[in-house]
Amino acid sequence: MTNAVKSLLEILDIETLEKNLFRGRSPKVGWQRVFGGQVIGQALVAATRTVEDRFAHSLHGYFIRPGDPSVPIIYEVDRARDGKSFTTRRVVAIQHGQPIFTMSASFQIDEDGFDHQFDMPDVVQPEDLPSEAELKALLMEQMPEHIRKYWQRDRPIELRPVQLRNYQNPEKQAPEQYIWLRTTSNPSTDRALNQCILAYASDMTLIDTSLLPHGRSFLDRGLQLASLDHALWFHREFQLDDWLLYAQDSPSASGARGFNRGSIYDRSGRLVASVCQEGLIRQRD
């Protein structure tokens, strides 16, 4: 297991303070605010630790305030309902005495039923795309110093975009993108933990999709970008040590908000999860 994956697992292994009360920490990577995927992942860990013999099938969260990476995050779980087949939990993430994120999550026993899905898009396979090391060599000079320092660190999630972009001078293009992702080593075969890791990764690159038709990128200093809400549905079991395709599109942008969708497929073409997110894409002077 790589050190980056070990660090990710340590971040997700939040501390139990009391029944329904947990404490999470943030890595010291120089960001001014906490990565949204971290908060989603830790909140799902907190909810999962109050549930037995059931697995998450959906979560819906709202980002209320930016997270402060210099102090711990307290997660308070409300055991809203324990039914015969479904369990509901509400989680509030708190810093400085105020909520920064709220989430509802639903868990279900395994059941048989109807089964259908959309087909996986036909895209270039990850082995035929530049590795992350090769991408760094191609793109590092485009990145500002703080981004460059982050990219130079070992990272737990490897990303291989199907379409390469010039992030400093992006061209306008259709609001869709395809990105292969996987953990850099096999973290676990535990189903619940894999769900929490995918929740962490699902916040990566998604908001960028709404910038594509406008010829802008996350490096643009004239933009203020932030996740506003996040919804994730788990459809089927999956492993993270092999590639997953994150197919993303953005049907709409208006009112300084971009709406983005994602479908996550495994290598065999099974749709394992779906994502929706609205993000702030505000132009600044």
PyRosetta script that sets phi, psi and omega in degrees:
from pyrosetta import init, pose_from_sequence

init()
pose = pose_from_sequence("MTNAVKSLLEILDIETLEKNLFRGRSPKVGWQRVFGGQVIGQALVAATRTVEDRFAHSLHGYFIRPGDPSVPIIYEVDRARDGKSFTTRRVVAIQHGQPIFTMSASFQIDEDGFDHQFDMPDVVQPEDLPSEAELKALLMEQMPEHIRKYWQRDRPIELRPVQLRNYQNPEKQAPEQYIWLRTTSNPSTDRALNQCILAYASDMTLIDTSLLPHGRSFLDRGLQLASLDHALWFHREFQLDDWLLYAQDSPSASGARGFNRGSIYDRSGRLVASVCQEGLIRQRD")
pose.set_psi(1, 132.2)
pose.set_omega(1, -179.8)
pose.set_phi(2, -71.7)
pose.set_psi(2, 157.7)
pose.set_omega(2, 179.5)
pose.set_phi(3, -62.9)
pose.set_psi(3, -33.3)
pose.set_omega(3, -179.8)
pose.set_phi(4, -65.9)
pose.set_psi(4, -40.7)
pose.set_omega(4, 178.1)
pose.set_phi(5, -68.7)
pose.set_psi(5, -40.3)
pose.set_omega(5, 175.7)
pose.set_phi(6, -57.6)
pose.set_psi(6, -42.2)
pose.set_omega(6, 179.3)
pose.set_phi(7, -63.6)
pose.set_psi(7, -40.9)
pose.set_omega(7, 178.1)
pose.set_phi(8, -62.4)
pose.set_psi(8, -44.1)
pose.set_omega(8, 179.7)
pose.set_phi(9, -64.1)
pose.set_psi(9, -36.1)
pose.set_omega(9, 176.7)
pose.set_phi(10, -65.4)
pose.set_psi(10, -38.4)
pose.set_omega(10, 178.3)
pose.set_phi(11, -64.8)
pose.set_psi(11, -39.3)
pose.set_omega(11, -179.9)
pose.set_phi(12, -78.2)
pose.set_psi(12, -17.4)
pose.set_omega(12, 179.6)
pose.set_phi(13, -83.6)
pose.set_psi(13, 73.0)
pose.set_omega(13, -175.2)
pose.set_phi(14, -69.6)
pose.set_psi(14, 157.6)
pose.set_omega(14, -175.1)
pose.set_phi(15, -88.5)
pose.set_psi(15, 134.4)
pose.set_omega(15, 175.0)
pose.set_phi(16, -84.5)
pose.set_psi(16, 119.9)
pose.set_omega(16, 179.0)
pose.set_phi(17, -94.9)
pose.set_psi(17, -38.4)
pose.set_omega(17, -176.3)
pose.set_phi(18, -165.3)
pose.set_psi(18, 168.8)
pose.set_omega(18, 176.2)
pose.set_phi(19, -55.4)
pose.set_psi(19, 125.8)
pose.set_omega(19, 179.4)
pose.set_phi(20, 72.2)
pose.set_psi(20, 10.3)
pose.set_omega(20, -177.3)
pose.set_phi(21, -131.7)
pose.set_psi(21, 127.7)
pose.set_omega(21, -174.1)
pose.set_phi(22, -136.8)
pose.set_psi(22, 159.3)
pose.set_omega(22, 179.4)
pose.set_phi(23, -130.7)
pose.set_psi(23, 128.8)
pose.set_omega(23, 178.0)
pose.set_phi(24, -116.9)
pose.set_psi(24, 157.6)
pose.set_omega(24, 177.6)
pose.set_phi(25, -121.4)
pose.set_psi(25, 168.5)
pose.set_omega(25, 179.6)
pose.set_phi(26, -117.4)
pose.set_psi(26, 145.8)
pose.set_omega(26, 177.5)
pose.set_phi(27, -69.7)
pose.set_psi(27, 153.1)
pose.set_omega(27, 179.5)
pose.set_phi(28, -93.9)
pose.set_psi(28, 85.8)
pose.set_omega(28, -177.4)
pose.set_phi(29, -117.1)
pose.set_psi(29, 7.2)
pose.set_omega(29, 174.5)
pose.set_phi(30, 90.2)
pose.set_psi(30, 3.0)
pose.set_omega(30, 178.3)
pose.set_phi(31, -74.7)
pose.set_psi(31, 150.2)
pose.set_omega(31, 178.9)
pose.set_phi(32, -81.1)
pose.set_psi(32, -18.3)
pose.set_omega(32, 177.7)
pose.set_phi(33, -141.1)
pose.set_psi(33, 162.9)
pose.set_omega(33, -176.6)
pose.set_phi(34, -74.2)
pose.set_psi(34, 136.7)
pose.set_omega(34, 175.6)
pose.set_phi(35, -61.6)
pose.set_psi(35, 130.0)
pose.set_omega(35, -176.0)
pose.set_phi(36, -59.5)
pose.set_psi(36, -37.5)
pose.set_omega(36, 179.1)
pose.set_phi(37, -61.4)
pose.set_psi(37, -32.4)
pose.set_omega(37, 176.8)
pose.set_phi(38, -63.0)
pose.set_psi(38, -44.6)
pose.set_omega(38, -178.7)
pose.set_phi(39, -65.6)
pose.set_psi(39, -41.5)
pose.set_omega(39, 177.9)
pose.set_phi(40, -61.2)
pose.set_psi(40, -48.0)
pose.set_omega(40, -178.5)
pose.set_phi(41, -62.3)
pose.set_psi(41, -45.5)
pose.set_omega(41, -179.8)
pose.set_phi(42, -66.4)
pose.set_psi(42, -38.8)
pose.set_omega(42, 177.9)
pose.set_phi(43, -63.1)
pose.set_psi(43, -38.9)
pose.set_omega(43, 178.3)
pose.set_phi(44, -68.9)
pose.set_psi(44, -36.2)
pose.set_omega(44, 174.4)
pose.set_phi(45, -59.8)
pose.set_psi(45, -46.7)
pose.set_omega(45, -179.8)
pose.set_phi(46, -58.4)
pose.set_psi(46, -46.4)
pose.set_omega(46, 179.5)
pose.set_phi(47, -64.3)
pose.set_psi(47, -42.9)
pose.set_omega(47, -177.4)
pose.set_phi(48, -61.6)
pose.set_psi(48, -34.7)
pose.set_omega(48, -177.5)
pose.set_phi(49, -72.2)
pose.set_psi(49, -5.8)
pose.set_omega(49, 175.7)
pose.set_phi(50, -105.9)
pose.set_psi(50, 9.0)
pose.set_omega(50, -175.6)
pose.set_phi(51, -124.7)
pose.set_psi(51, 140.8)
pose.set_omega(51, 177.8)
pose.set_phi(52, -120.5)
pose.set_psi(52, 137.8)
pose.set_omega(52, 170.6)
pose.set_phi(53, 61.8)
pose.set_psi(53, 24.4)
pose.set_omega(53, 176.2)
pose.set_phi(54, -142.4)
pose.set_psi(54, 154.3)
pose.set_omega(54, -177.1)
pose.set_phi(55, -124.1)
pose.set_psi(55, 149.4)
pose.set_omega(55, -178.7)
pose.set_phi(56, -63.0)
pose.set_psi(56, 138.0)
pose.set_omega(56, 171.2)
pose.set_phi(57, -116.5)
pose.set_psi(57, -16.4)
pose.set_omega(57, 176.3)
pose.set_phi(58, -161.5)
pose.set_psi(58, 154.8)
pose.set_omega(58, 172.6)
pose.set_phi(59, -146.1)
pose.set_psi(59, 149.9)
pose.set_omega(59, 179.3)
pose.set_phi(60, -138.6)
pose.set_psi(60, 121.7)
pose.set_omega(60, -175.4)
pose.set_phi(61, -132.0)
pose.set_psi(61, 155.5)
pose.set_omega(61, 175.2)
pose.set_phi(62, -125.9)
pose.set_psi(62, 131.8)
pose.set_omega(62, 172.9)
pose.set_phi(63, -87.9)
pose.set_psi(63, 121.5)
pose.set_omega(63, -173.5)
pose.set_phi(64, -103.2)
pose.set_psi(64, -42.2)
pose.set_omega(64, 178.6)
pose.set_phi(65, -139.0)
pose.set_psi(65, 154.9)
pose.set_omega(65, 175.0)
pose.set_phi(66, -63.7)
pose.set_psi(66, 141.5)
pose.set_omega(66, 177.7)
pose.set_phi(67, -82.7)
pose.set_psi(67, 143.0)
pose.set_omega(67, 179.8)
pose.set_phi(68, -96.2)
pose.set_psi(68, 112.2)
pose.set_omega(68, -176.7)
pose.set_phi(69, -71.8)
pose.set_psi(69, -8.8)
pose.set_omega(69, -176.5)
pose.set_phi(70, -85.5)
pose.set_psi(70, -10.5)
pose.set_omega(70, -178.4)
pose.set_phi(71, -130.4)
pose.set_psi(71, 156.6)
pose.set_omega(71, 178.6)
pose.set_phi(72, -64.7)
pose.set_psi(72, 162.2)
pose.set_omega(72, 175.1)
pose.set_phi(73, -112.5)
pose.set_psi(73, 127.8)
pose.set_omega(73, 177.5)
pose.set_phi(74, -95.3)
pose.set_psi(74, 130.5)
pose.set_omega(74, 178.9)
pose.set_phi(75, -113.6)
pose.set_psi(75, 119.3)
pose.set_omega(75, 179.2)
pose.set_phi(76, -108.5)
pose.set_psi(76, 124.0)
pose.set_omega(76, -175.5)
pose.set_phi(77, -105.7)
pose.set_psi(77, 130.0)
pose.set_omega(77, 173.9)
pose.set_phi(78, -103.2)
pose.set_psi(78, 118.4)
pose.set_omega(78, 179.4)
pose.set_phi(79, -81.2)
pose.set_psi(79, 79.9)
pose.set_omega(79, -170.3)
pose.set_phi(80, -63.2)
pose.set_psi(80, -42.2)
pose.set_omega(80, -176.7)
pose.set_phi(81, -159.3)
pose.set_psi(81, 139.8)
pose.set_omega(81, 170.7)
pose.set_phi(82, -124.2)
pose.set_psi(82, 97.9)
pose.set_omega(82, -178.3)
pose.set_phi(83, -97.8)
pose.set_psi(83, -175.0)
pose.set_omega(83, -178.9)
pose.set_phi(84, -68.9)
pose.set_psi(84, -36.4)
pose.set_omega(84, 179.9)
pose.set_phi(85, -122.7)
pose.set_psi(85, -20.7)
pose.set_omega(85, -179.0)
pose.set_phi(86, -123.0)
pose.set_psi(86, 147.7)
pose.set_omega(86, 176.2)
pose.set_phi(87, -128.9)
pose.set_psi(87, 135.1)
pose.set_omega(87, -178.9)
pose.set_phi(88, -119.0)
pose.set_psi(88, 136.2)
pose.set_omega(88, 176.7)
pose.set_phi(89, -131.0)
pose.set_psi(89, 144.2)
pose.set_omega(89, 171.5)
pose.set_phi(90, -117.0)
pose.set_psi(90, 136.9)
pose.set_omega(90, -177.0)
pose.set_phi(91, -127.5)
pose.set_psi(91, 136.5)
pose.set_omega(91, 173.1)
pose.set_phi(92, -120.0)
pose.set_psi(92, 126.1)
pose.set_omega(92, 174.7)
pose.set_phi(93, -96.2)
pose.set_psi(93, 129.4)
pose.set_omega(93, -170.4)
pose.set_phi(94, -125.8)
pose.set_psi(94, 135.9)
pose.set_omega(94, 170.0)
pose.set_phi(95, -140.4)
pose.set_psi(95, 142.4)
pose.set_omega(95, 178.6)
pose.set_phi(96, 53.0)
pose.set_psi(96, 34.2)
pose.set_omega(96, 176.3)
pose.set_phi(97, 77.2)
pose.set_psi(97, 8.3)
pose.set_omega(97, -177.6)
pose.set_phi(98, -131.1)
pose.set_psi(98, 148.3)
pose.set_omega(98, 177.6)
pose.set_phi(99, -71.4)
pose.set_psi(99, 135.4)
pose.set_omega(99, 174.7)
pose.set_phi(100, -109.0)
pose.set_psi(100, -16.3)
pose.set_omega(100, -176.3)
pose.set_phi(101, -160.5)
pose.set_psi(101, 138.5)
pose.set_omega(101, 173.3)
pose.set_phi(102, -125.5)
pose.set_psi(102, 147.5)
pose.set_omega(102, -177.7)
pose.set_phi(103, -148.3)
pose.set_psi(103, 140.4)
pose.set_omega(103, 167.0)
pose.set_phi(104, -111.6)
pose.set_psi(104, 137.6)
pose.set_omega(104, 179.5)
pose.set_phi(105, -133.7)
pose.set_psi(105, 142.4)
pose.set_omega(105, 179.7)
pose.set_phi(106, -120.1)
pose.set_psi(106, 137.1)
pose.set_omega(106, -178.3)
pose.set_phi(107, -120.9)
pose.set_psi(107, 150.0)
pose.set_omega(107, -175.9)
pose.set_phi(108, -141.4)
pose.set_psi(108, 147.7)
pose.set_omega(108, 169.8)
pose.set_phi(109, -68.9)
pose.set_psi(109, 156.2)
pose.set_omega(109, 177.4)
pose.set_phi(110, -70.7)
pose.set_psi(110, 128.5)
pose.set_omega(110, -180.0)
pose.set_phi(111, -135.6)
pose.set_psi(111, 152.4)
pose.set_omega(111, 171.8)
pose.set_phi(112, -86.0)
pose.set_psi(112, 153.8)
pose.set_omega(112, 178.7)
pose.set_phi(113, -178.8)
pose.set_psi(113, -167.5)
pose.set_omega(113, 177.7)
pose.set_phi(114, -59.5)
pose.set_psi(114, 153.2)
pose.set_omega(114, -177.0)
pose.set_phi(115, -145.0)
pose.set_psi(115, 115.5)
pose.set_omega(115, 171.3)
pose.set_phi(116, -153.1)
pose.set_psi(116, 166.7)
pose.set_omega(116, 178.8)
pose.set_phi(117, -165.3)
pose.set_psi(117, 162.1)
pose.set_omega(117, 169.4)
pose.set_phi(118, -71.4)
pose.set_psi(118, 150.0)
pose.set_omega(118, 176.7)
pose.set_phi(119, -71.8)
pose.set_psi(119, 150.7)
pose.set_omega(119, 176.4)
pose.set_phi(120, -69.9)
pose.set_psi(120, 139.0)
pose.set_omega(120, 176.5)
pose.set_phi(121, -59.7)
pose.set_psi(121, 149.0)
pose.set_omega(121, 178.9)
pose.set_phi(122, -88.9)
pose.set_psi(122, 101.8)
pose.set_omega(122, -176.8)
pose.set_phi(123, -129.3)
pose.set_psi(123, 170.3)
pose.set_omega(123, 177.4)
pose.set_phi(124, -62.2)
pose.set_psi(124, 138.0)
pose.set_omega(124, -179.6)
pose.set_phi(125, -73.6)
pose.set_psi(125, 152.9)
pose.set_omega(125, -174.6)
pose.set_phi(126, -62.0)
pose.set_psi(126, -30.4)
pose.set_omega(126, 179.6)
pose.set_phi(127, -66.0)
pose.set_psi(127, -19.7)
pose.set_omega(127, -179.1)
pose.set_phi(128, -97.3)
pose.set_psi(128, 9.3)
pose.set_omega(128, 179.8)
pose.set_phi(129, -112.9)
pose.set_psi(129, 157.7)
pose.set_omega(129, 177.3)
pose.set_phi(130, -60.3)
pose.set_psi(130, 139.8)
pose.set_omega(130, 175.1)
pose.set_phi(131, -70.0)
pose.set_psi(131, 170.9)
pose.set_omega(131, 179.4)
pose.set_phi(132, -64.2)
pose.set_psi(132, -36.0)
pose.set_omega(132, 177.2)
pose.set_phi(133, -62.9)
pose.set_psi(133, -41.4)
pose.set_omega(133, 178.3)
pose.set_phi(134, -68.2)
pose.set_psi(134, -37.3)
pose.set_omega(134, 177.2)
pose.set_phi(135, -63.7)
pose.set_psi(135, -41.4)
pose.set_omega(135, 178.1)
pose.set_phi(136, -59.4)
pose.set_psi(136, -42.5)
pose.set_omega(136, 179.8)
pose.set_phi(137, -63.5)
pose.set_psi(137, -35.3)
pose.set_omega(137, -178.9)
pose.set_phi(138, -76.6)
pose.set_psi(138, -38.4)
pose.set_omega(138, -166.9)
pose.set_phi(139, -108.3)
pose.set_psi(139, -12.5)
pose.set_omega(139, -171.2)
pose.set_phi(140, -56.9)
pose.set_psi(140, -38.7)
pose.set_omega(140, -177.4)
pose.set_phi(141, -68.2)
pose.set_psi(141, -20.1)
pose.set_omega(141, 177.8)
pose.set_phi(142, -76.0)
pose.set_psi(142, -19.8)
pose.set_omega(142, -168.8)
pose.set_phi(143, -86.4)
pose.set_psi(143, 141.9)
pose.set_omega(143, 171.3)
pose.set_phi(144, -64.9)
pose.set_psi(144, 164.9)
pose.set_omega(144, -170.6)
pose.set_phi(145, -57.9)
pose.set_psi(145, -44.0)
pose.set_omega(145, -175.9)
pose.set_phi(146, -68.1)
pose.set_psi(146, -34.7)
pose.set_omega(146, 176.5)
pose.set_phi(147, -70.0)
pose.set_psi(147, -40.0)
pose.set_omega(147, 179.9)
pose.set_phi(148, -60.8)
pose.set_psi(148, -42.1)
pose.set_omega(148, 179.1)
pose.set_phi(149, -62.6)
pose.set_psi(149, -39.4)
pose.set_omega(149, 179.0)
pose.set_phi(150, -66.0)
pose.set_psi(150, -45.1)
pose.set_omega(150, -177.9)
pose.set_phi(151, -66.7)
pose.set_psi(151, -26.9)
pose.set_omega(151, -178.4)
pose.set_phi(152, -73.8)
pose.set_psi(152, -17.2)
pose.set_omega(152, 176.2)
pose.set_phi(153, -77.6)
pose.set_psi(153, 153.0)
pose.set_omega(153, 171.2)
pose.set_phi(154, -66.1)
pose.set_psi(154, 137.7)
pose.set_omega(154, -177.0)
pose.set_phi(155, -121.0)
pose.set_psi(155, 147.0)
pose.set_omega(155, -175.5)
pose.set_phi(156, -75.5)
pose.set_psi(156, -24.2)
pose.set_omega(156, -177.9)
pose.set_phi(157, -114.6)
pose.set_psi(157, 120.9)
pose.set_omega(157, 175.6)
pose.set_phi(158, -92.3)
pose.set_psi(158, 134.8)
pose.set_omega(158, 179.8)
pose.set_phi(159, -117.7)
pose.set_psi(159, 135.4)
pose.set_omega(159, 174.3)
pose.set_phi(160, -129.2)
pose.set_psi(160, 97.4)
pose.set_omega(160, 179.6)
pose.set_phi(161, -69.7)
pose.set_psi(161, 140.3)
pose.set_omega(161, 178.4)
pose.set_phi(162, -72.0)
pose.set_psi(162, -36.8)
pose.set_omega(162, 178.9)
pose.set_phi(163, -108.9)
pose.set_psi(163, 122.1)
pose.set_omega(163, 176.0)
pose.set_phi(164, -81.3)
pose.set_psi(164, 141.3)
pose.set_omega(164, -179.2)
pose.set_phi(165, -125.2)
pose.set_psi(165, 155.0)
pose.set_omega(165, 168.8)
pose.set_phi(166, -91.5)
pose.set_psi(166, 101.8)
pose.set_omega(166, -172.4)
pose.set_phi(167, -72.3)
pose.set_psi(167, -23.8)
pose.set_omega(167, 178.6)
pose.set_phi(168, -79.5)
pose.set_psi(168, -36.3)
pose.set_omega(168, 179.6)
pose.set_phi(169, -131.8)
pose.set_psi(169, 68.4)
pose.set_omega(169, -175.5)
pose.set_phi(170, -71.3)
pose.set_psi(170, 147.1)
pose.set_omega(170, 174.4)
pose.set_phi(171, -96.4)
pose.set_psi(171, 153.7)
pose.set_omega(171, 176.2)
pose.set_phi(172, -67.7)
pose.set_psi(172, 138.2)
pose.set_omega(172, 178.4)
pose.set_phi(173, -152.2)
pose.set_psi(173, 170.8)
pose.set_omega(173, -179.1)
pose.set_phi(174, -58.4)
pose.set_psi(174, 145.1)
pose.set_omega(174, -176.8)
pose.set_phi(175, -78.4)
pose.set_psi(175, 64.5)
pose.set_omega(175, 175.1)
pose.set_phi(176, -152.0)
pose.set_psi(176, 147.9)
pose.set_omega(176, 176.9)
pose.set_phi(177, -153.6)
pose.set_psi(177, 157.0)
pose.set_omega(177, -177.8)
pose.set_phi(178, -127.7)
pose.set_psi(178, 128.4)
pose.set_omega(178, -176.7)
pose.set_phi(179, -134.9)
pose.set_psi(179, 126.2)
pose.set_omega(179, 172.4)
pose.set_phi(180, -84.0)
pose.set_psi(180, 140.2)
pose.set_omega(180, 177.9)
pose.set_phi(181, -142.0)
pose.set_psi(181, 152.6)
pose.set_omega(181, 174.0)
pose.set_phi(182, -163.7)
pose.set_psi(182, 161.9)
pose.set_omega(182, 172.7)
pose.set_phi(183, -75.0)
pose.set_psi(183, 151.0)
pose.set_omega(183, -176.2)
pose.set_phi(184, -76.1)
pose.set_psi(184, -9.3)
pose.set_omega(184, 168.8)
pose.set_phi(185, -155.8)
pose.set_psi(185, 166.0)
pose.set_omega(185, -175.0)
pose.set_phi(186, -74.5)
pose.set_psi(186, 107.6)
pose.set_omega(186, -175.8)
pose.set_phi(187, -79.9)
pose.set_psi(187, -34.9)
pose.set_omega(187, -172.2)
pose.set_phi(188, -174.8)
pose.set_psi(188, 155.9)
pose.set_omega(188, 168.8)
pose.set_phi(189, -104.9)
pose.set_psi(189, 5.8)
pose.set_omega(189, -179.5)
pose.set_phi(190, -71.9)
pose.set_psi(190, 122.7)
pose.set_omega(190, -174.1)
pose.set_phi(191, -62.7)
pose.set_psi(191, -45.6)
pose.set_omega(191, -178.0)
pose.set_phi(192, -65.4)
pose.set_psi(192, -40.8)
pose.set_omega(192, 179.1)
pose.set_phi(193, -66.3)
pose.set_psi(193, -39.7)
pose.set_omega(193, 177.2)
pose.set_phi(194, -60.5)
pose.set_psi(194, -37.2)
pose.set_omega(194, 176.8)
pose.set_phi(195, -62.8)
pose.set_psi(195, -40.9)
pose.set_omega(195, -179.2)
pose.set_phi(196, -68.3)
pose.set_psi(196, -37.2)
pose.set_omega(196, 177.4)
pose.set_phi(197, -66.9)
pose.set_psi(197, -42.2)
pose.set_omega(197, 178.6)
pose.set_phi(198, -66.2)
pose.set_psi(198, -35.5)
pose.set_omega(198, 175.1)
pose.set_phi(199, -59.5)
pose.set_psi(199, -41.7)
pose.set_omega(199, 175.9)
pose.set_phi(200, -59.3)
pose.set_psi(200, -48.3)
pose.set_omega(200, -175.0)
pose.set_phi(201, -73.5)
pose.set_psi(201, -23.4)
pose.set_omega(201, -173.6)
pose.set_phi(202, -66.9)
pose.set_psi(202, -16.1)
pose.set_omega(202, 178.9)
pose.set_phi(203, -85.9)
pose.set_psi(203, -7.1)
pose.set_omega(203, -177.9)
pose.set_phi(204, -77.2)
pose.set_psi(204, 132.6)
pose.set_omega(204, 170.3)
pose.set_phi(205, 69.2)
pose.set_psi(205, -10.5)
pose.set_omega(205, -170.1)
pose.set_phi(206, -64.9)
pose.set_psi(206, -45.0)
pose.set_omega(206, -177.1)
pose.set_phi(207, -65.2)
pose.set_psi(207, -25.7)
pose.set_omega(207, -179.9)
pose.set_phi(208, -62.0)
pose.set_psi(208, -26.7)
pose.set_omega(208, -175.8)
pose.set_phi(209, -60.4)
pose.set_psi(209, -35.1)
pose.set_omega(209, -178.2)
pose.set_phi(210, -75.1)
pose.set_psi(210, -8.5)
pose.set_omega(210, 177.8)
pose.set_phi(211, -92.1)
pose.set_psi(211, -16.8)
pose.set_omega(211, -172.7)
pose.set_phi(212, -58.0)
pose.set_psi(212, -46.9)
pose.set_omega(212, -177.2)
pose.set_phi(213, -72.0)
pose.set_psi(213, -5.8)
pose.set_omega(213, -178.7)
pose.set_phi(214, -106.7)
pose.set_psi(214, 1.4)
pose.set_omega(214, 179.0)
pose.set_phi(215, 64.1)
pose.set_psi(215, 37.7)
pose.set_omega(215, 179.5)
pose.set_phi(216, -124.3)
pose.set_psi(216, 164.2)
pose.set_omega(216, 179.2)
pose.set_phi(217, -142.1)
pose.set_psi(217, 170.8)
pose.set_omega(217, -177.8)
pose.set_phi(218, -66.7)
pose.set_psi(218, -13.4)
pose.set_omega(218, 178.2)
pose.set_phi(219, -82.4)
pose.set_psi(219, -9.1)
pose.set_omega(219, -175.8)
pose.set_phi(220, -68.6)
pose.set_psi(220, 115.3)
pose.set_omega(220, -179.2)
pose.set_phi(221, -73.0)
pose.set_psi(221, -8.2)
pose.set_omega(221, 177.2)
pose.set_phi(222, -88.8)
pose.set_psi(222, 8.7)
pose.set_omega(222, -179.4)
pose.set_phi(223, -121.0)
pose.set_psi(223, 144.4)
pose.set_omega(223, 168.9)
pose.set_phi(224, -109.8)
pose.set_psi(224, 116.7)
pose.set_omega(224, -175.3)
pose.set_phi(225, -117.0)
pose.set_psi(225, 136.8)
pose.set_omega(225, 176.9)
pose.set_phi(226, -163.3)
pose.set_psi(226, 142.3)
pose.set_omega(226, 173.3)
pose.set_phi(227, -72.2)
pose.set_psi(227, 134.2)
pose.set_omega(227, 178.5)
pose.set_phi(228, -101.3)
pose.set_psi(228, -42.8)
pose.set_omega(228, 176.1)
pose.set_phi(229, -147.5)
pose.set_psi(229, 169.9)
pose.set_omega(229, -175.3)
pose.set_phi(230, -156.9)
pose.set_psi(230, 130.3)
pose.set_omega(230, 176.5)
pose.set_phi(231, -129.3)
pose.set_psi(231, 139.4)
pose.set_omega(231, -175.9)
pose.set_phi(232, -141.7)
pose.set_psi(232, 132.9)
pose.set_omega(232, 177.6)
pose.set_phi(233, -120.7)
pose.set_psi(233, 132.0)
pose.set_omega(233, 175.5)
pose.set_phi(234, -100.0)
pose.set_psi(234, 121.8)
pose.set_omega(234, -176.8)
pose.set_phi(235, -99.4)
pose.set_psi(235, -41.0)
pose.set_omega(235, -174.0)
pose.set_phi(236, -145.2)
pose.set_psi(236, 159.9)
pose.set_omega(236, 178.0)
pose.set_phi(237, -67.3)
pose.set_psi(237, 156.7)
pose.set_omega(237, -178.2)
pose.set_phi(238, -157.6)
pose.set_psi(238, 164.2)
pose.set_omega(238, 172.0)
pose.set_phi(239, -119.1)
pose.set_psi(239, 156.1)
pose.set_omega(239, -174.0)
pose.set_phi(240, -107.9)
pose.set_psi(240, -3.0)
pose.set_omega(240, -178.7)
pose.set_phi(241, -86.0)
pose.set_psi(241, -4.9)
pose.set_omega(241, 171.4)
pose.set_phi(242, -117.1)
pose.set_psi(242, 163.9)
pose.set_omega(242, -171.4)
pose.set_phi(243, -67.1)
pose.set_psi(243, 140.9)
pose.set_omega(243, 169.5)
pose.set_phi(244, -118.0)
pose.set_psi(244, 139.1)
pose.set_omega(244, 177.5)
pose.set_phi(245, -94.4)
pose.set_psi(245, 122.8)
pose.set_omega(245, 177.3)
pose.set_phi(246, -102.4)
pose.set_psi(246, 97.9)
pose.set_omega(246, -179.8)
pose.set_phi(247, -91.2)
pose.set_psi(247, 121.0)
pose.set_omega(247, -172.0)
pose.set_phi(248, -123.8)
pose.set_psi(248, 145.1)
pose.set_omega(248, 171.3)
pose.set_phi(249, -146.3)
pose.set_psi(249, 164.4)
pose.set_omega(249, -179.4)
pose.set_phi(250, -131.9)
pose.set_psi(250, 98.5)
pose.set_omega(250, -177.3)
pose.set_phi(251, -68.6)
pose.set_psi(251, -22.4)
pose.set_omega(251, -171.9)
pose.set_phi(252, -158.8)
pose.set_psi(252, 147.4)
pose.set_omega(252, 166.4)
pose.set_phi(253, -139.0)
pose.set_psi(253, 132.2)
pose.set_omega(253, 177.8)
pose.set_phi(254, -167.0)
pose.set_psi(254, 157.1)
pose.set_omega(254, 175.3)
pose.set_phi(255, 60.7)
pose.set_psi(255, 32.8)
pose.set_omega(255, -178.2)
pose.set_phi(256, 65.4)
pose.set_psi(256, 23.3)
pose.set_omega(256, 177.9)
pose.set_phi(257, -130.3)
pose.set_psi(257, 141.6)
pose.set_omega(257, 175.1)
pose.set_phi(258, -115.1)
pose.set_psi(258, 131.8)
pose.set_omega(258, -179.8)
pose.set_phi(259, -101.4)
pose.set_psi(259, 129.7)
pose.set_omega(259, -174.2)
pose.set_phi(260, -132.5)
pose.set_psi(260, 146.0)
pose.set_omega(260, 177.8)
pose.set_phi(261, -127.4)
pose.set_psi(261, 152.4)
pose.set_omega(261, 177.1)
pose.set_phi(262, -142.7)
pose.set_psi(262, 142.4)
pose.set_omega(262, 173.4)
pose.set_phi(263, -122.3)
pose.set_psi(263, 130.3)
pose.set_omega(263, -175.4)
pose.set_phi(264, -114.2)
pose.set_psi(264, 121.7)
pose.set_omega(264, -177.1)
pose.set_phi(265, -116.8)
pose.set_psi(265, 148.0)
pose.set_omega(265, 170.8)
pose.set_phi(266, -88.1)
pose.set_psi(266, 177.7)
pose.set_omega(266, -174.1)
pose.set_phi(267, -62.4)
pose.set_psi(267, -27.6)
pose.set_omega(267, -179.3)
pose.set_phi(268, -81.0)
pose.set_psi(268, -3.8)
pose.set_omega(268, 179.1)
pose.set_phi(269, 95.1)
pose.set_psi(269, 5.9)
pose.set_omega(269, 178.9)
pose.set_phi(270, -78.0)
pose.set_psi(270, 131.9)
pose.set_omega(270, 174.8)
pose.set_phi(271, -77.2)
pose.set_psi(271, 111.9)
pose.set_omega(271, -174.0)
pose.set_phi(272, -99.8)
pose.set_psi(272, -23.5)
pose.set_omega(272, -178.6)
pose.set_phi(273, -160.1)
pose.set_psi(273, 156.8)
pose.set_omega(273, 175.2)
pose.set_phi(274, -130.9)
pose.set_psi(274, 148.1)
pose.set_omega(274, -174.7)
pose.set_phi(275, -134.7)
pose.set_psi(275, 143.7)
pose.set_omega(275, 167.7)
pose.set_phi(276, -134.7)
pose.set_psi(276, 142.2)
pose.set_omega(276, 179.7)
pose.set_phi(277, -153.0)
pose.set_psi(277, 141.1)
pose.set_omega(277, 168.7)
pose.set_phi(278, -111.7)
pose.set_psi(278, 135.5)
pose.set_omega(278, -178.0)
pose.set_phi(279, -128.2)
pose.set_psi(279, 152.9)
pose.set_omega(279, 174.1)
pose.set_phi(280, -75.9)
pose.set_psi(280, 125.2)
pose.set_omega(280, 174.5)
pose.set_phi(281, -130.1)
pose.set_psi(281, 70.5)
pose.set_omega(281, -172.8)
pose.set_phi(282, -91.9)
pose.set_psi(282, 133.2)
pose.set_omega(282, 175.0)
pose.set_phi(283, -83.8)
pose.set_psi(283, 134.7)
pose.set_omega(283, -179.1)
pose.set_phi(284, -114.5)
pose.set_psi(284, 157.8)
pose.set_omega(284, 174.8)
pose.set_phi(285, -72.5)
pose.dump_pdb("model.pdb")
